[in-house]
Amino acid sequence: MGMARGHDGEQDRALGELTRYRRDLHRIPELDDELPQTLAYVAGVLEGLPCEVLAPCEGALCAYFDLGRERTVALRADMDALPVAERTGAPYASGCPGRMHACGHDGHMAMALAAATWLGRVLAGEDPQARAADLPRNVLIVFQPAEETTGGAARVCASGVFGSVRAERVFGFHLWPDLPLGAVASRAGALLARSSEVTACFRGRSSHIARWREGRDALAASARLVPSAEALCARLAREAGEPCLLRFGRLEAGTVRNAIAGEARAEGSLRVFSDAMFDRAREGVRRVAEATARAEGCAVELSFSEGYPPVTNDEALFGRVAAALPELGRIEEPLLIAEDFSFYQRELPGVFLLLGTGTGIPLHSDRFDFDERALLCGLDCYRRLVLMD
């Protein structure tokens, strides 16, 4: 486990804060942009701290600690939960049926709030290890909505808040069950994938199967598409030497077993790590979809959502982070999940870090839970990143 620095009394106080914030927030999970209880809780913690509370866009709050410096460092926490019915049995379990913080966003908020209260103590001269003069930048702490749905980070960027406070770098964390408790890891360059939802709608002609020649089999066209498009993306990955994954998770067609399906719909997800590969995959899948439709005499409409860009850690900034966090582990290969932190990295240099929970219980599981001591290690990293030149 990565060990947080500091006196035992300071660590005990920080762990108490982190645990209280996390468990309070865990009890009130909210979805997408509809976060009234969560926003009220965050605002209540920030009240009385020496920061300006900003509302840059719907569903978002920022705490701006203006120290009179020329530049600002930003920290990010996401606030939305998932439509998952909790089954942890924890005494602090969700009090909202059918909703749960199953992705660790309660932990992300707890670390950001604890970073804010720590900054308050530093500015008040109450921290034994840091002084206000040690802080080289102003600090902006971003609490954003809709990471799990529509990419709230993009709306925060569009608000202009980073330019208004002269932000020059941004950091964020994601809890990660596959790393040991308190371990911190990342990699320079591509870390997480660009995601795009792929939808293929086939239109044919229904007929009784006994007169199948009169039909145009939309089900067969969609069934041809799935392995052909997946194989195409695997080939593109081999040729380019970079990942390109397409898998379909839902296929719907027809009404009864003894009639040719007149309509079919295939839904999948494409994951890549560069815009160039995305363009190649999109064009290739379009050709495959049109060919499978022609083979069955059908028409097809193919769509790709814009999705989230890839999370790509700025290489120069990553080198400085690695020096400030000597315990930082390395992720050998980019990961195929997506995260809207990527929008911040298109606005300014940023580094995204993974923080181990050591549980192995996967994200989005109805049994996801973790030991809050992991958050103590994340908070310690935030402190060092804020103090970093």
TORMAR-796039 format. One line per 5 residues: number of its first residue (from 0); their letters; for each residue x negated, y negated, z of C-alpha. Coordinates in Angstrom, 3 decimals, always signed. Example, Ala and Ser with C-alpha at 12.3 -4.5 7.8 and 13.67 -1.06 7.14 Angstrom:
0> AS> -12.300 +4.500 +7.800 | -13.670 +1.060 +7.140
***
This chain:
0> MGMAR> +0.000 +0.000 +0.000 | -1.236 -3.504 -0.797 | -1.822 -5.302 +2.472 | -0.617 -8.842 +2.985 | -3.071 -11.257 +4.485
5> GHDGE> -2.551 -13.328 +7.608 | -2.190 -13.150 +11.365 | +0.103 -10.487 +12.789 | +2.480 -13.113 +14.162 | +2.775 -14.813 +10.790
10> QDRAL> +3.351 -11.473 +9.060 | +6.033 -10.507 +11.555 | +7.825 -13.793 +11.021 | +7.575 -13.482 +7.237 | +8.799 -9.881 +7.258
15> GELTR> +11.732 -10.887 +9.457 | +12.679 -13.650 +7.040 | +12.306 -11.418 +3.997 | +14.398 -8.656 +5.540 | +17.146 -11.041 +6.618
20> YRRDL> +17.354 -12.775 +3.245 | +17.270 -9.535 +1.301 | +19.927 -7.772 +3.371 | +22.225 -10.786 +3.525 | +22.063 -11.093 -0.254
25> HRIPE> +22.427 -7.355 -0.751 | +25.835 -7.529 +0.940 | +27.202 -10.119 -1.515 | +26.319 -8.934 -5.046 | +27.786 -11.004 -7.874
30> LDDEL> +27.650 -10.650 -11.637 | +26.452 -12.629 -14.632 | +27.047 -16.401 -14.167 | +29.731 -16.008 -11.492 | +27.560 -16.370 -8.395
35> PQTLA> +29.347 -18.692 -5.924 | +28.430 -16.827 -2.732 | +24.856 -16.235 -3.847 | +24.343 -19.861 -4.843 | +25.807 -21.031 -1.553
40> YVAGV> +23.451 -18.741 +0.377 | +20.385 -19.902 -1.564 | +21.381 -23.557 -1.147 | +21.895 -22.984 +2.578 | +18.341 -21.671 +3.007
45> LEGLP> +16.894 -24.538 +0.967 | +18.834 -27.156 +2.911 | +16.534 -29.026 +5.230 | +13.347 -28.015 +3.392 | +11.204 -30.817 +1.897
50> CEVLA> +12.338 -30.109 -1.650 | +14.765 -31.491 -4.196 | +17.502 -29.001 -5.107 | +18.306 -29.148 -8.822 | +21.086 -27.516 -10.836
55> PCEGA> +19.585 -27.400 -14.338 | +22.403 -25.349 -15.893 | +25.499 -23.382 -14.939 | +24.772 -20.727 -12.332 | +21.177 -21.822 -11.643
60> LCAYF> +19.427 -23.640 -8.802 | +15.849 -24.883 -8.524 | +13.860 -26.013 -5.501 | +11.329 -28.670 -6.494 | +8.516 -29.421 -4.060
65> DLGRE> +7.085 -32.699 -5.359 | +3.611 -33.134 -3.888 | +2.657 -35.975 -6.188 | +0.454 -33.753 -8.322 | +0.139 -34.136 -12.081
70> RTVAL> +1.281 -30.585 -12.873 | +3.665 -27.971 -11.499 | +3.620 -24.203 -11.019 | +6.941 -22.354 -11.313 | +8.147 -19.194 -9.577
75> RADMD> +11.213 -17.336 -10.807 | +13.891 -15.195 -9.130 | +16.966 -13.685 -10.792 | +20.223 -13.570 -8.826 | +22.785 -11.398 -10.625
80> ALPVA> +23.722 -7.854 -9.621 | +25.123 -4.888 -11.564 | +28.602 -3.339 -11.919 | +27.471 -0.258 -9.976 | +29.284 +1.274 -6.991
85> ERTGA> +26.718 +1.624 -4.209 | +26.047 +5.027 -2.624 | +23.031 +4.296 -0.408 | +24.942 +4.499 +2.876 | +22.776 +1.657 +4.199
90> PYASG> +24.201 -0.461 +7.038 | +23.641 -3.533 +4.827 | +25.334 -1.953 +1.780 | +27.314 -3.992 -0.713 | +30.540 -5.438 +0.620
95> CPGRM> +31.885 -5.854 -2.916 | +33.434 -2.688 -4.373 | +31.986 -1.737 -7.733 | +29.053 -4.168 -7.496 | +25.523 -3.639 -6.244
100> HACGH> +22.018 -5.100 -6.306 | +20.725 -1.941 -7.979 | +17.833 -3.644 -9.776 | +16.111 -5.361 -6.853 | +17.184 -8.921 -7.585
105> DGHMA> +18.046 -9.317 -3.908 | +14.362 -8.648 -3.206 | +13.256 -11.110 -5.868 | +15.411 -13.825 -4.294 | +14.162 -12.976 -0.808
110> MALAA> +10.533 -13.455 -1.889 | +11.342 -16.761 -3.582 | +13.252 -18.052 -0.539 | +10.439 -16.968 +1.779 | +7.967 -18.763 -0.500
115> ATWLG> +10.112 -21.896 -0.151 | +10.223 -21.734 +3.649 | +6.450 -21.096 +3.691 | +5.907 -24.204 +1.594 | +8.060 -26.107 +4.070
120> RVLAG> +5.813 -24.978 +6.923 | +2.658 -25.876 +4.969 | +3.947 -29.369 +4.258 | +4.912 -29.770 +7.917 | +1.418 -28.723 +9.010
125> EDPQA> +2.770 -25.592 +10.720 | +0.906 -22.914 +8.760 | -2.437 -21.863 +10.296 | -3.972 -20.792 +6.975 | -2.981 -23.471 +4.457
130> RAADL> -2.650 -27.245 +4.376 | -0.688 -29.467 +2.027 | -4.001 -30.724 +0.639 | -4.810 -27.156 -0.453 | -1.864 -27.061 -2.877
135> PRNVL> -3.181 -28.075 -6.314 | +0.246 -28.390 -7.970 | +3.836 -29.247 -7.319 | +6.007 -26.142 -7.021 | +9.286 -25.370 -8.795
140> IVFQP> +11.187 -22.274 -7.618 | +13.826 -21.149 -10.119 | +16.884 -19.111 -9.137 | +18.541 -18.033 -12.388 | +21.751 -16.191 -13.339
145> AEETT> +22.555 -13.527 -15.915 | +19.270 -11.662 -16.317 | +21.211 -8.428 -16.750 | +23.635 -9.773 -19.342 | +23.185 -12.855 -21.480
150> GGAAR> +19.693 -14.073 -20.635 | +20.132 -16.867 -18.121 | +16.432 -17.673 -18.476 | +17.062 -19.047 -21.982 | +19.574 -21.546 -20.602
155> VCASG> +17.177 -22.628 -17.863 | +14.544 -23.296 -20.537 | +17.029 -25.177 -22.730 | +17.896 -27.453 -19.794 | +14.490 -29.130 -20.043
160> VFGSV> +13.726 -28.656 -16.364 | +10.175 -27.418 -16.996 | +9.294 -30.482 -19.018 | +10.869 -32.807 -16.479 | +8.555 -31.555 -13.715
165> RAERV> +5.511 -31.043 -16.003 | +5.353 -27.293 -15.379 | +2.235 -25.665 -16.828 | +2.559 -22.024 -15.681 | +5.184 -19.597 -14.396
170> FGFHL> +5.063 -16.389 -12.370 | +7.620 -13.730 -11.583 | +7.994 -10.262 -10.061 | +10.064 -7.161 -10.657 | +10.380 -4.419 -8.071
175> WPDLP> +9.080 -1.148 -9.530 | +9.949 +2.251 -8.015 | +7.160 +4.154 -9.783 | +4.358 +2.206 -8.091 | +3.265 +2.878 -4.482
180> LGAVA> +4.830 +0.767 -1.745 | +3.404 -2.754 -1.940 | +1.161 -2.097 -4.954 | +1.037 -4.887 -7.547 | +0.268 -4.176 -11.195
185> SRAGA> +0.531 -5.703 -14.645 | -1.431 -6.036 -17.882 | -2.651 -8.784 -20.190 | -0.685 -9.228 -23.391 | +2.424 -7.154 -24.090
190> LLARS> +3.993 -5.767 -20.902 | +7.712 -5.292 -21.629 | +9.592 -4.846 -24.886 | +11.743 -6.972 -27.124 | +15.233 -5.489 -27.051
195> SEVTA> +17.965 -5.599 -29.644 | +21.344 -3.904 -29.616 | +21.964 -2.114 -32.908 | +25.540 -1.493 -34.073 | +26.519 +0.332 -37.272
200> CFRGR> +30.206 +0.362 -38.268 | +31.128 +2.758 -41.101 | +34.378 +2.532 -43.034 | +35.510 +5.454 -45.166 | +38.847 +7.093 -45.953
205> SSHIA> +40.678 +9.514 -43.714 | +42.198 +12.729 -45.080 | +43.183 +16.162 -43.857 | +40.123 +18.396 -43.719 | +41.871 +20.821 -46.100
210> RWREG> +41.717 +18.013 -48.682 | +38.312 +16.755 -47.584 | +37.229 +15.843 -51.122 | +39.808 +13.058 -51.057 | +38.270 +11.595 -47.905
215> RDALA> +35.188 +9.464 -47.294 | +33.588 +10.810 -44.151 | +32.554 +7.963 -41.856 | +31.639 +10.409 -39.083 | +29.213 +12.253 -41.346
220> ASARL> +27.646 +8.961 -42.434 | +27.079 +7.883 -38.856 | +25.736 +11.312 -37.932 | +23.232 +11.046 -40.792 | +22.183 +7.594 -39.654
225> VPSAE> +21.207 +8.537 -36.104 | +18.314 +10.956 -36.781 | +17.240 +9.171 -39.975 | +16.931 +5.730 -38.359 | +15.243 +7.123 -35.254
230> ALCAR> +12.726 +8.993 -37.445 | +12.067 +5.858 -39.486 | +11.158 +3.859 -36.370 | +8.910 +6.641 -35.114 | +7.097 +6.567 -38.465
235> LAREA> +6.719 +2.781 -38.328 | +5.180 +3.130 -34.871 | +2.650 +5.692 -36.098 | +1.696 +3.617 -39.121 | +1.299 +0.347 -37.218
240> GEPCL> -0.230 +1.823 -34.063 | +2.268 -0.028 -31.866 | +5.528 +1.117 -30.274 | +8.809 +1.001 -32.161 | +11.646 +2.914 -30.529
245> LRFGR> +15.245 +3.234 -31.677 | +17.684 +5.528 -29.908 | +21.466 +5.698 -30.133 | +23.454 +6.170 -26.948 | +27.032 +6.026 -28.195
250> LEAGT> +28.810 +7.432 -31.247 | +32.560 +7.114 -31.764 | +34.531 +8.412 -34.738 | +37.875 +9.832 -35.816 | +41.145 +10.570 -34.058
255> VRNAI> +41.769 +14.335 -34.347 | +39.651 +17.370 -35.067 | +41.339 +18.353 -38.356 | +41.124 +15.002 -40.138 | +38.178 +13.363 -41.888
260> AGEAR> +37.198 +10.262 -39.886 | +37.957 +7.029 -41.712 | +35.938 +4.917 -39.281 | +32.870 +5.463 -37.119 | +30.696 +3.323 -34.889
265> AEGSL> +27.137 +4.057 -33.731 | +25.580 +1.967 -30.955 | +21.887 +2.016 -30.116 | +18.979 -0.035 -28.824 | +15.767 -1.027 -30.576
270> RVFSD> +12.614 -1.745 -28.554 | +9.459 -3.302 -30.058 | +6.593 -5.534 -28.902 | +6.200 -7.983 -31.771 | +8.417 -10.041 -34.049
275> AMFDR> +6.678 -8.534 -37.081 | +7.603 -5.006 -36.022 | +11.149 -6.112 -35.291 | +11.501 -7.462 -38.823 | +10.099 -4.242 -40.320
280> AREGV> +12.387 -2.055 -38.228 | +15.469 -4.136 -38.955 | +14.903 -4.024 -42.694 | +14.101 -0.312 -42.642 | +17.157 +0.626 -40.587
285> RRVAE> +19.323 -1.457 -42.904 | +18.087 +0.529 -45.906 | +18.700 +3.820 -44.099 | +22.220 +2.765 -43.051 | +23.128 +1.774 -46.592
290> ATARA> +21.763 +5.040 -47.974 | +23.687 +7.198 -45.498 | +26.849 +5.241 -46.209 | +26.447 +5.709 -49.990 | +25.878 +9.437 -49.530
295> EGCAV> +29.368 +9.750 -48.044 | +31.061 +7.102 -50.185 | +31.471 +4.718 -47.233 | +30.790 +1.070 -46.531 | +28.682 -0.019 -43.568
300> ELSFS> +28.222 -3.165 -41.496 | +24.988 -3.249 -39.526 | +24.196 -5.809 -36.828 | +21.246 -6.511 -34.548 | +21.642 -8.682 -31.462
305> EGYPP> +19.031 -11.363 -30.905 | +18.173 -9.710 -27.582 | +15.283 -10.762 -25.371 | +11.756 -11.486 -26.672 | +8.905 -9.256 -25.478
310> VTNDE> +7.368 -10.079 -22.095 | +3.823 -11.039 -23.079 | +1.423 -12.136 -20.367 | -0.825 -15.042 -21.311 | -4.310 -13.535 -21.508
315> ALFGR> -6.236 -16.516 -20.148 | -3.832 -17.011 -17.235 | -3.819 -13.269 -16.569 | -7.599 -13.378 -16.127 | -7.231 -16.058 -13.471
320> VAAAL> -4.463 -14.095 -11.743 | -6.647 -10.975 -11.707 | -9.412 -12.957 -10.002 | -6.997 -14.383 -7.419 | -5.432 -10.947 -6.762
325> PELGR> -8.359 -8.498 -6.683 | -6.022 -5.656 -5.692 | -4.065 -6.049 -8.948 | -3.639 -2.724 -10.718 | -3.429 -2.308 -14.483
330> IEEPL> -0.531 -0.912 -16.486 | -2.181 +1.085 -19.262 | +0.613 +1.017 -21.857 | +3.413 -1.505 -22.467 | +6.778 -0.470 -21.044
335> LIAED> +9.945 -0.124 -23.088 | +12.304 -1.972 -20.755 | +13.310 -5.586 -21.453 | +13.426 -8.662 -19.210 | +14.492 -12.248 -19.874
340> FSFYQ> +11.395 -13.618 -18.109 | +10.112 -13.536 -21.684 | +12.016 -16.760 -22.460 | +9.921 -18.612 -19.871 | +6.754 -17.308 -21.495
345> RELPG> +7.860 -18.868 -24.777 | +8.179 -22.181 -22.958 | +4.877 -22.123 -21.030 | +2.085 -19.678 -20.109 | +3.299 -17.045 -17.679
350> VFLLL> +2.407 -13.765 -15.987 | +4.962 -11.167 -14.926 | +4.013 -8.706 -12.193 | +5.417 -5.364 -11.031 | +5.741 -4.727 -7.281
355> GTGTG> +5.909 -1.129 -6.078 | +8.660 +0.197 -3.831 | +7.207 +3.719 -3.746 | +10.629 +5.346 -3.731 | +10.810 +6.802 -7.232
360> IPLHS> +14.567 +6.088 -7.190 | +15.167 +4.522 -10.605 | +16.354 +0.992 -11.170 | +20.114 +0.723 -11.805 | +20.735 +3.837 -9.700
365> DRFDF> +23.654 +3.736 -7.248 | +21.155 +4.909 -4.596 | +18.477 +2.286 -5.245 | +16.984 +0.959 -2.012 | +13.538 +0.027 -0.719
370> DERAL> +11.418 -0.820 +2.308 | +11.202 -4.607 +2.748 | +7.505 -4.340 +3.592 | +6.961 -4.313 -0.177 | +8.304 -7.867 -0.279
375> LCGLD> +5.663 -8.964 +2.217 | +2.997 -8.034 -0.339 | +4.828 -9.908 -3.094 | +5.150 -13.000 -0.913 | +1.432 -12.881 -0.155
380> CYRRL> +0.734 -12.821 -3.901 | +3.033 -15.798 -4.450 | +1.135 -17.733 -1.792 | -2.198 -17.035 -3.458 | -0.846 -17.855 -6.917
385> VLMD> +0.517 -21.191 -5.697 | -2.875 -21.984 -4.157 | -4.780 -20.876 -7.272 | -6.650 -23.615 -9.172
***
